[in-house]
Amino acid sequence: MAKKKSTRGNAITRYYRETIGELRKVTWPTRQEAINLTIVVLIVTFGMSAFLGILDYLFTRLFALIF
């Protein structure tokens, strides 16, 4: 007969062990790559917020003229 494993302790321990194992497989970006990607994200974020702000302003003016 097979012994019943303790589900709580082993499951949690196995989860952390597998998580650490997967994190070791990750190819982490270099510092310069992380900086470059952060700059790209900030530029796109500011660009989209400006674009949406301009659209909001234009639609507000348009609806003000209509009503």
N, CA, C and O of each residue as an XYZ file, in Angstrom:
268
protein
N       0.816     -1.176      0.000
C       0.000      0.000      0.000
C       0.865      1.247      0.000
O       1.893      1.308      0.674
N       0.432      2.246     -0.771
C       1.180      3.502     -0.832
C       0.824      4.367      0.363
O      -0.328      4.434      0.793
N       1.837      5.019      0.880
C       1.585      5.936      1.987
C       0.943      7.206      1.465
O       1.282      7.691      0.386
N       0.019      7.734      2.237
C      -0.614      8.994      1.860
C       0.330     10.134      2.233
O       0.776     10.239      3.376
N       0.625     10.978      1.261
C       1.525     12.105      1.505
C       0.771     13.221      2.205
O      -0.434     13.390      2.014
N       1.480     13.964      3.001
C       0.901     15.139      3.634
C       0.697     16.187      2.538
O       1.670     16.675      1.962
N      -0.528     16.528      2.253
C      -0.820     17.398      1.117
C      -0.439     18.848      1.379
O      -0.001     19.537      0.458
N      -0.592     19.322      2.584
C      -0.347     20.738      2.840
C       1.145     21.087      2.786
O       1.535     21.963      2.014
N       1.955     20.447      3.558
C       3.366     20.762      3.606
C       4.073     20.475      2.294
O       4.845     21.305      1.815
N       3.824     19.325      1.711
C       4.500     18.960      0.472
C       4.066     19.830     -0.698
O       4.895     20.177     -1.539
N       2.803     20.188     -0.772
C       2.318     21.007     -1.884
C       2.939     22.400     -1.841
O       3.349     22.941     -2.868
N       3.002     22.961     -0.661
C       3.577     24.305     -0.534
C       5.071     24.264     -0.813
O       5.598     25.114     -1.531
N       5.753     23.276     -0.246
C       7.186     23.138     -0.471
C       7.480     22.913     -1.942
O       8.399     23.520     -2.492
N       6.708     22.044     -2.585
C       6.899     21.754     -4.011
C       6.646     22.996     -4.855
O       7.364     23.252     -5.821
N       5.627     23.766     -4.492
C       5.317     24.987     -5.226
C       6.508     25.951     -5.203
O       6.908     26.467     -6.246
N       7.075     26.194     -4.014
C       8.210     27.111     -3.908
C       9.434     26.565     -4.633
O      10.152     27.322     -5.284
N       9.681     25.258     -4.530
C      10.821     24.657     -5.215
C      10.685     24.792     -6.728
O      11.649     25.131     -7.415
N       9.488     24.526     -7.245
C       9.254     24.642     -8.687
C       9.320     26.095     -9.143
O       9.811     26.379    -10.236
N       8.834     27.011     -8.323
C       8.888     28.433     -8.665
C      10.330     28.905     -8.773
O      10.690     29.600     -9.723
N      11.146     28.533     -7.811
C      12.564     28.918     -7.841
C      13.246     28.300     -9.053
O      14.061     28.954     -9.704
N      12.922     27.046     -9.364
C      13.494     26.386    -10.533
C      13.125     27.094    -11.828
O      13.961     27.239    -12.720
N      11.877     27.535    -11.933
C      11.442     28.243    -13.149
C      12.101     29.616    -13.244
O      12.473     30.049    -14.335
N      12.249     30.301    -12.120
C      12.883     31.622    -12.140
C      14.355     31.536    -12.535
O      14.900     32.489    -13.092
N      14.996     30.417    -12.256
C      16.390     30.241    -12.677
C      16.508     30.053    -14.180
O      17.572     30.298    -14.749
N      15.431     29.623    -14.835
C      15.443     29.418    -16.284
C      15.199     30.710    -17.060
O      15.432     30.761    -18.267
N      14.734     31.750    -16.378
C      14.375     32.998    -17.035
C      15.633     33.698    -17.545
O      16.649     33.757    -16.853
N      15.549     34.222    -18.759
C      16.629     35.040    -19.295
C      16.303     36.488    -18.936
O      15.460     37.120    -19.572
N      16.969     36.996    -17.926
C      16.691     38.342    -17.441
C      17.356     39.362    -18.354
O      18.456     39.117    -18.848
N      16.706     40.509    -18.590
C      17.322     41.542    -19.433
C      18.501     42.191    -18.717
O      18.576     42.229    -17.489
N      19.412     42.698    -19.534
C      20.532     43.439    -18.947
C      20.008     44.774    -18.433
O      18.870     45.153    -18.709
N      20.834     45.471    -17.698
C      20.423     46.772    -17.163
C      20.096     47.734    -18.299
O      19.104     48.461    -18.236
N      20.933     47.739    -19.338
C      20.709     48.651    -20.460
C      19.423     48.301    -21.211
O      18.687     49.201    -21.617
N      19.140     47.010    -21.401
C      17.893     46.600    -22.058
C      16.689     47.039    -21.236
O      15.702     47.518    -21.793
N      16.761     46.883    -19.920
C      15.652     47.293    -19.056
C      15.439     48.805    -19.121
O      14.300     49.273    -19.139
N      16.522     49.562    -19.154
C      16.406     51.019    -19.260
C      15.784     51.399    -20.597
O      14.882     52.235    -20.643
N      16.257     50.794    -21.689
C      15.715     51.106    -23.017
C      14.233     50.759    -23.109
O      13.450     51.539    -23.651
N      13.842     49.604    -22.587
C      12.432     49.210    -22.637
C      11.571     50.136    -21.771
O      10.436     50.442    -22.135
N      12.100     50.579    -20.636
C      11.365     51.512    -19.782
C      11.150     52.836    -20.498
O      10.073     53.425    -20.411
N      12.171     53.304    -21.207
C      12.048     54.555    -21.970
C      10.986     54.414    -23.052
O      10.177     55.321    -23.249
N      10.982     53.281    -23.754
C       9.977     53.048    -24.794
C       8.575     53.068    -24.193
O       7.668     53.685    -24.753
N       8.395     52.402    -23.066
C       7.080     52.368    -22.414
C       6.647     53.770    -22.002
O       5.487     54.135    -22.191
N       7.553     54.555    -21.447
C       7.205     55.912    -21.033
C       6.843     56.789    -22.227
O       5.891     57.567    -22.156
N       7.592     56.672    -23.322
C       7.294     57.463    -24.520
C       5.924     57.095    -25.079
O       5.128     57.973    -25.414
N       5.654     55.802    -25.178
C       4.348     55.372    -25.704
C       3.224     55.822    -24.774
O       2.171     56.253    -25.245
N       3.432     55.727    -23.464
C       2.411     56.138    -22.505
C       2.114     57.630    -22.619
O       0.952     58.032    -22.671
N       3.166     58.452    -22.658
C       2.951     59.894    -22.781
C       2.349     60.254    -24.142
O       1.492     61.134    -24.227
N       2.788     59.585    -25.192
C       2.233     59.840    -26.530
C       0.754     59.511    -26.602
O      -0.038     60.289    -27.133
N       0.384     58.356    -26.067
C      -1.029     57.968    -26.094
C      -1.877     58.878    -25.208
O      -3.013     59.197    -25.560
N      -1.340     59.300    -24.061
C      -2.118     60.193    -23.197
C      -2.307     61.545    -23.868
O      -3.375     62.144    -23.743
N      -1.294     62.039    -24.578
C      -1.445     63.304    -25.311
C      -2.468     63.147    -26.429
O      -3.321     64.014    -26.617
N      -2.387     62.053    -27.167
C      -3.328     61.792    -28.255
C      -4.762     61.720    -27.740
O      -5.663     62.332    -28.312
N      -4.972     60.972    -26.660
C      -6.319     60.844    -26.098
C      -6.794     62.168    -25.492
O      -7.983     62.483    -25.548
N      -5.883     62.933    -24.920
C      -6.245     64.245    -24.384
C      -6.695     65.184    -25.481
O      -7.664     65.925    -25.312
N      -5.994     65.158    -26.613
C      -6.373     66.003    -27.759
C      -7.729     65.569    -28.308
O      -8.578     66.407    -28.613
N      -7.932     64.244    -28.434
C      -9.237     63.763    -28.900
C     -10.353     64.183    -27.949
O     -11.421     64.605    -28.390
N     -10.109     64.070    -26.662
C     -11.106     64.465    -25.677
C     -11.441     65.945    -25.816
O     -12.610     66.330    -25.793
N     -10.421     66.760    -25.959
C     -10.636     68.198    -26.134
C     -11.447     68.484    -27.397
O     -12.388     69.277    -27.364
N     -11.086     67.842    -28.508
C     -11.793     68.072    -29.771
C     -13.251     67.629    -29.701
O     -14.143     68.328    -30.182
N     -13.490     66.460    -29.099
C     -14.876     65.994    -28.993
C     -15.684     66.865    -28.034
O     -16.877     67.080    -28.249
N     -15.049     67.362    -26.989
C     -15.740     68.267    -26.068
C     -16.158     69.545    -26.806
O     -17.290     70.009    -26.671
N     -15.233     70.100    -27.580
C     -15.557     71.309    -28.362
C     -16.633     71.016    -29.396
O     -17.530     71.837    -29.591
N     -16.568     69.875    -30.060
C     -17.544     69.490    -31.071
C     -18.945     69.387    -30.467
O     -19.906     69.924    -31.018
N     -19.053     68.694    -29.336
C     -20.355     68.541    -28.693
C     -20.852     69.869    -28.127
O     -22.060     70.098    -28.073
N     -19.954     70.734    -27.710
C     -20.370     72.054    -27.238
C     -20.977     72.857    -28.386
O     -21.948     73.587    -28.185
N     -20.415     72.728    -29.580
C     -20.973     73.426    -30.751
C     -22.318     72.850    -31.156
O     -23.223     73.590    -31.542
N     -22.455     71.531    -31.071
C     -23.710     70.875    -31.477
C     -24.830     71.208    -30.500
O     -25.948     71.507    -30.921
N     -24.549     71.160    -29.220
C     -25.592     71.401    -28.218
C     -25.541     72.838    -27.817
O     -26.331     73.274    -26.979
